[in-house]
Amino acid sequence: MPKGTGSRQANLIGIGAPRTATSSLARMLQASQEVFVPEEKELNGFGIDTSVTAERYDMSFAKATVEQHYLADITPVYLSNEQMPERIRSYNPDARIIATLREPVSRVVSQYRHMKSVVDTSLGPDLALDIESYVKRGLAEIGGHSPAENTWYSAAMNIRHSLYGSHLSRYYRCFPRDRILVLIYEDLTGPTPAAGKGVWEQQLKDFLGVTTDQTHWQNRAEGFETEISEELKGELRTLFAPEVALAGELIGRDLAGLWGY
């Protein structure tokens, strides 16, 4: 997607990862009179959906009022796309970035559950597998080669979304630190002591200067309960451990301690 059209541009980009309360983030921002979030929060711009031209993308913000200083695009797959930080910077170098992270294994399982409940398996053949076979396939594919960027529903892509350290590093290379906010899912939902005490509200106020309301949070997770074996969970945690450590270093927080790595 080329540079903006000259109309008002998005200046607040929520990059995900998927299944980390991005819908809750969108609702919290919508509750502020100073932030405009399109009805369809996930615009899938910057080449994710090739039908979203620069004109179509910027038109998504046409209804924003003068009082709404921030125009937000909350698209969870932006985090893991290797080209995305450069593309966003080319579009608007002054954009503010919000990432949302969650314990990596639980995020993978949550995404599997959600997609299996809402996606036709003809679009994502991996979703026809049980959770153990699904994760094993994803690990094998990641070990052999990188999945294609737009294999939306593959197990490998799901796992790849949780490689937080590598993904965040690219954003920190493209944007100043004061333009990036990283929110932690567990601060919103538990089990951290800070959960439920308005942590996201305060962090958003410090970052954007706007007042939000954490009561707009709602867990919309759908699907069935499922668990993976301890052995397979261990394989995933081994893969994710260096990524968790790197992400923690980048944001200045002991994520390994928080998530038990």
Helices and strands as residue ranges (DSSP letters): E 12-16, H 22-30, E 35-36, H 54-59, E 70-74, G 76-78, H 84-91, E 96-101, H 104-118, G 125-128, H 131-144, H 155-160, H 164-174, G 177-179, E 180-184, H 185-189, H 199-208, G 214-216, H 230-251, H 255-259
